[in-house]
Amino acid sequence: MTPAETGTRALPGAVIGPTAEGDTSWASPLLRPDMLVLWDKGFDGNDFLAAVTATRAQFLGRLRSNRRTPVLTRLADGSYLSG
């Protein structure tokens, strides 16, 4: 697992391990409070969401269609902010 900065394409860290563990278990130790974490819907497990929240990193991602989150603010394009 390697996070990549979108502007510079720098690789600020990496974790290598067995494939028996999921991507989210490898991503968690790489999280920092100054990050904006972008992910696809495969990363919306409760444990990973809790790990991101615990680091105080900001995150933006797609969620599975069966996940229901509280709507804090509805945006003009129909999307919303949740917490």
PLY file of the C-alpha trace (Angstrom):
ply
format ascii 1.0
element vertex 83
property float x
property float y
property float z
element edge 82
property int vertex1
property int vertex2
end_header
0.00 0.00 0.00
1.42 3.36 -1.01
-0.34 6.69 -0.62
0.33 9.16 -3.43
0.09 12.92 -3.39
-2.11 14.04 -6.25
-0.26 17.27 -7.08
3.38 16.21 -6.88
2.80 12.46 -7.29
5.20 11.97 -4.39
4.96 8.74 -2.39
5.07 9.77 1.29
5.15 6.23 2.67
4.62 2.55 1.97
3.65 -0.63 3.76
4.35 -4.14 2.51
2.81 -7.30 3.91
0.92 -10.50 3.21
-2.06 -10.40 0.87
-4.20 -12.18 3.48
-4.79 -8.81 5.12
-6.95 -6.27 3.35
-5.85 -2.96 1.86
-7.49 -1.01 4.64
-5.35 -2.66 7.31
-2.25 -1.53 5.41
-3.55 1.98 4.77
-4.34 2.77 8.42
-0.71 3.17 9.64
-0.01 5.59 6.78
-2.68 8.10 7.83
-1.72 11.53 9.16
-3.83 14.47 10.39
-2.76 16.72 7.51
-4.06 14.34 4.83
-7.07 14.44 2.59
-7.77 10.76 2.03
-9.57 9.86 -1.21
-10.91 6.34 -1.64
-13.27 4.21 -3.65
-16.20 2.30 -2.16
-14.13 -0.73 -1.17
-12.55 1.31 1.63
-15.73 2.23 3.50
-15.52 -0.46 6.20
-16.29 0.62 9.76
-12.79 -0.14 11.08
-11.11 1.93 8.37
-13.54 4.83 8.77
-12.82 4.80 12.50
-9.04 4.77 11.85
-9.28 7.74 9.49
-11.46 9.64 11.95
-9.07 8.89 14.83
-6.15 10.47 12.96
-8.24 13.61 12.32
-7.46 13.30 8.60
-10.08 14.64 6.20
-11.62 12.16 3.81
-13.69 12.02 0.67
-14.88 8.79 -0.81
-17.60 6.76 -2.42
-19.66 4.59 -0.13
-21.46 1.35 -0.84
-25.10 1.83 -1.79
-26.33 0.10 1.37
-24.46 2.42 3.76
-26.65 5.15 5.24
-24.87 8.11 6.76
-26.35 11.16 8.48
-26.82 14.18 6.21
-25.24 17.23 7.87
-25.36 19.61 4.90
-26.96 19.09 1.49
-24.92 20.59 -1.38
-26.32 22.19 -4.56
-25.28 19.24 -6.76
-27.30 16.75 -4.68
-24.32 15.40 -2.74
-23.99 16.00 0.98
-21.57 16.32 3.86
-21.81 13.70 6.54
-20.13 13.06 9.85
0 1
1 2
2 3
3 4
4 5
5 6
6 7
7 8
8 9
9 10
10 11
11 12
12 13
13 14
14 15
15 16
16 17
17 18
18 19
19 20
20 21
21 22
22 23
23 24
24 25
25 26
26 27
27 28
28 29
29 30
30 31
31 32
32 33
33 34
34 35
35 36
36 37
37 38
38 39
39 40
40 41
41 42
42 43
43 44
44 45
45 46
46 47
47 48
48 49
49 50
50 51
51 52
52 53
53 54
54 55
55 56
56 57
57 58
58 59
59 60
60 61
61 62
62 63
63 64
64 65
65 66
66 67
67 68
68 69
69 70
70 71
71 72
72 73
73 74
74 75
75 76
76 77
77 78
78 79
79 80
80 81
81 82
